[in-house]
Amino acid sequence: MIALEEIINKIANGASLTAKEVNALIDKKVAETGGNISRTGAAMIVAREKNIDLGLSSKIPQKS
């Protein structure tokens, strides 16, 4: 599993944002879901919305 701080850094670097801005986007996403997702889950959603590749697809087994 990828660490939250690593996701934040990848989003910040890929989207030219500060870590503070990324954390605000994550907090907003958690609030939008009524707190039903973790900060890590919210960060993954933010990364996807910003088209940031977290390199996770190669770690997911492919269906045959």
Secondary structure, DSSP 8 states (H G I E B T S, - for coil): ---HHHHHHHHHHHHT--HHHHHHHHHHHHHHTTT-S-HHHHHHHHHHHTT---S-GGGS----
